Amino acid sequence: MGGLAVVGTSSPSDACSPAVPLLGYHVTDIAGTVPLDGVVVARLRCQVDCPENTPVLVVKDKETGEVVAGTQELPADLPITGLEMVLVFRPAAPLAEGHTYTVTVEGQDPALLPELETRASADLDLEVGAHATAASVRVEESWYDTPSCCNAFDTCGSETVCLAKEVERYVVLGVHTSEAARGGAGQYVRTVTFLSPDGAELGKRTTWSWGSAVEHTYEDAAPEYCYQVTYKSLIDGATIEEERVCVPHGDAGATGVFPTDMATVDPAIRRCESPPEGFEDVWCAARNDCEAAGGPEEREGCSVSPGRGASSGWALSAIGLALALAGRVGRRRGRR
């Protein structure tokens, strides 16, 4: 079952300051192998100071040091989403067998970010069947209805912890490229159409096939969940449609609304300065247990917050907490 996470906004100390984000676009992912007469595809990301113009890819032959001539394009099927984009570089001439090519963005400082590399190979299998998809069914959960929140503290500052007494469980079908043969997948755009068992279309997700994963959420459990994959070549635009695949639900778990497991609430509520509304008894019990344990000397991670008496807030070292994101409240009402 998918874990849930604390909702928090921090005021970090110097020791907890986040890394300084990179300016402008930079390459975050490329396929490790490219066919000699194929295209070089790169995923780019920008965090801050993003230019309005499309960034320019620079592909360089590592053996000769020469910059490869060619043109680039934004695939029409893959629009810019948020801070990410995919760029296709089409070499003017076939690449050299066995040569390694570096891929960067024009103006990128190599001291700040290492160059990513791809290798040209005549043996790369471009058959769609060679890079089959794999699918998984899992049950996740989020708060159902409006959660109660409190202020909490840790070594990196303050944050908000939110809790609710009920969770909603729902099925997520994930589809990703098989790890066995992902090289050729880098030459395709993939569209996954999610289907009901009777064949009705529920939604579509289009991504660059290399290293991509797409998901669809189902409110209600079903005996199986189906999808169909269509590939579009970035080399010549040809499309190939695979047969429909159905994945059995198995023992993935039940969907619906269930009471929150208070055992997962206890570690988080210890961190609250004061009890969240509706969780007063749980908060007091957790605090009393912490006092009885004698603090950090006798119970790891349990201590009185600096500058406060034993009757106020508590701190817990950072751990994975099974709590839902407040932004996902009321998923049942908001999902398509």
RODREN-163131 format. One record per residue (C-alpha): x, y, z. Coordinates in pm, whole numbers, padded with zeros to 5 digits, always signed. Example, Ala and Ser with C-alpha at 12.3 -4.5 7.8 and 13.67 -1.06 7.14 Angstrom:
% RODREN-163131
+01230-00450+00780+01367-00106+00714
% end
This chain:
% RODREN-163131
+00000+00000+00000+00132+00343-00086+00264+00546+00206+00123+00883+00306+00330+01185+00397+00329+01469+00645+00225+01805+00510+00484+02057+00621+00626+02402+00561+00969+02447+00713+01179+02734+00841+01515+02557+00811+01829+02639+01003+02157+02687+00819+02240+02318+00866+01915+02222+00692+01921+02472+00407+01823+02312+00075+02065+02298-00216+02077+02606-00437+01868+02535-00751+02034+02542-01092+01958+02839-01315+01792+02782-01652+01731+02455-01833+01959+02154-01793+01950+01796-01922+01822+01550-01663+01784+01230-01866+01879+01075-02200+01856+00722-02338+02189+00544-02290+02198+00412-02647+02090+00559-02982+02076+00397-03330+02318+00526-03594+02039+00681-03802+01818+00766-03504+01756+01077-03300+01903+01194-02971+01626+01262-02720+01675+01448-02392+01453+01540-02101+01521+01893-01970+01419+02067-01652+01428+02425-01528+01384+02531-01166+01450+02905-01168+01533+03178-01418+01371+02986-01705+01419+03152-02046+01121+03213-02272+01300+03072-02576+01346+02698-02630+01691+02590-02506+01943+02458-02759+02086+02106-02730+02456+02056-02795+02557+01704-02900+02932+01643-02914+03131+01341-03029+03344+01254-02727+03602+01067-02939+03665+01351-03187+03558+01652-02983+03344+01775-03274+02997+01922-03227+02740+01722-03423+02546+01920-03685+02171+01879-03692+01832+02025-03606+01612+02001-03301+01240+01999-03238+00978+01983-02966+00763+01672-03029+00405+01783-03091+00278+01494-02881+00485+01602-02581+00402+01961-02482+00597+02137-02210+00458+02028-01874+00537+02252-01580+00914+02293-01561+00999+01998-01788+01024+01942-02162+01154+01680-02404+01373+01785-02698+01459+01578-03004+01793+01635-03181+01806+01503-03539+02168+01461-03659+02242+01580-04014+02436+01256-04079+02437+00909-03921+02624+00877-03594+02947+00677-03573+02926+00317-03454+03054+00275-03099+03116+00647-03043+03003+00815-02722+02823+01150-02745+02777+01408-02472+02448+01596-02453+02421+01936-02286+02229+02261-02312+02402+02552-02483+02563+02770-02219+02555+02500-01951+02838+02524-01699+03002+02176-01680+03136+02265-01335+02780+02281-01199+02632+01979-01375+02809+01684-01541+02746+01609-01907+02516+01316-01982+02628+01063-02243+02475+00829-02501+02641+00568-02721+02570+00502-03090+02506+00139-03178+02401-00042-03496+02273-00334-03287+02000-00145-03102+01669-00330-03134+01399-00084-03239+01119-00338-03255+00837-00231-03026+00816-00582-02882+01174-00548-02757+01076-00279-02508+00754-00416-02370+00572-00247-02087+00528-00374-01736+00230-00293-01515+00159-00299-01143-00156-00266-00934-00139-00115-00589-00371+00039-00332-00297+00386-00197-00478+00602+00053-00533+00967+00136-00728+01156+00398-01102+01146+00354-01272+01476+00438-01093+01772+00602-00792+01691+00825-00697+01864+01149-00354+02025+01161-00100+02135+01421+00234+02314+01434+00531+02084+01485+00907+02127+01519+01212+01930+01419+01581+01999+01377+01518+02184+01051+01252+02424+01178+00875+02426+01192+00619+02247+00983+00252+02157+00976+00130+01805+01054-00221+01710+00938-00433+01414+01050-00780+01279+00987-00988+00999+01137-01075+00838+00805-00876+00745+00496-00993+00665+00144-00827+00372-00031-00817+00354-00410-00644+00149-00678-00359+00285-00890-00257+00106-01210+00098+00197-01311+00251+00124-01653+00622+00164-01725+00882+00053-01977+01034-00285-01897+01386-00261-01757+01495-00549-01980+01522-00345-02302+01481+00029-02262+01736+00146-02521+01513+00129-02826+01227+00280-02630+01412+00611-02638+01315+00648-03005+00941+00647-02937+00663+00850-02783+00422+00623-02599+00051+00678-02538-00117+00459-02278-00496+00439-02299-00654+00315-01977-00965+00103-02023-01241-00046-01815-01281-00427-01830-01564-00379-02084-01335-00173-02311-01456+00180-02232-01183+00447-02248-01107+00601-01908-00814+00827-01990-00489+00869-02185-00132+00954-02087+00138+01038-02343+00506+01033-02249+00852+00984-02390+00896+00607-02364+01246+00609-02215+01231+00575-01838+00871+00695-01819+00586+00573-01602+00219+00666-01621-00065+00594-01381-00441+00593-01357-00654+00597-01043-00962+00379-00999-01216+00470-00731-01355+00118-00706-01185-00219-00708-01243-00440-01011-01137-00795-01102-00887-00653-01351-00759-00324-01497-00685-00284-01867-00470-00062-02088-00355-00034-02448-00025+00113-02570+00039+00304-02892+00394+00391-03001+00492+00674-03234+00841+00674-03380+01044+00991-03331+01251+00891-03633+00981+00873-03902+00646+00930-03725+00517+00575-03784+00266+00449-03525+00226+00098-03386-00066-00010-03169-00021-00294-02924-00296-00532-02814-00497-00459-02503-00350-00591-02177-00547-00661-01858-00388-00690-01515-00571-00889-01244-00646-00716-00917-00532-01015-00711-00495-00943-00340-00409-00575-00382-00668-00482-00120-01010-00326-00079-01114+00025-00177-01344+00262+00008-01338+00468+00327-01184+00320+00642-01093+00440+00994-00737+00569+01025-00491+00330+01187-00404+00526+01502-00075+00339+01531+00046+00540+01230-00079+00866+01382+00110+00827+01712+00465+00905+01583+00345+01220+01407+00120+01359+01678+00408+01350+01930+00562+01635+01733+00265+01869+01775+00296+02170+02008-00072+02136+02091-00332+01873+01996-00502+01891+01656-00877+01937+01690-01047+01604+01750-00719+01430+01848-00683+01562+02204-00692+01219+02370-00447+01068+02120-00208+01361+02163-00218+01344+02544-00164+00970+02545+00132+01000+02310+00282+01278+02520+00236+01088+02846+00401+00781+02695+00695+00996+02595+00729+01143+02947+00706+00798+03103+00983+00676+02875+01216+00936+03021+01302+01126+02706+01580+01061+02454+01804+00868+02696+01547+00592+02723+01343+00625+02406+01508+00715+02079+01362+01018+01901+01151+01136+02195+01250+01464+02360+01113+01792+02488+01144+02069+02232+01421+02323+02309+01306+02614+02520+00979+02452+02625+00864+02275+02936+00756+01915+02958+00395+02014+02898+00451+02162+02554+00573+02043+02211+00770+01731+02132+01028+01657+01862+01082+01335+01671+01374+01258+01441+01276+01253+01073+01120+00921+00972+00879+00808+00705+00531+00882+00839+00220+00723+00695+00011+01038+00678-00177+01182+00382-00108+01502+00196-00369+01763+00282-00379+01869-00080-00538+01536-00163-00833+01583+00069-01164+01488-00082-01016+01292-00374-01346+01114-00422-01513+01445-00503-01231+01584-00714-01120+01290-00928-01228+01245-01284
% end
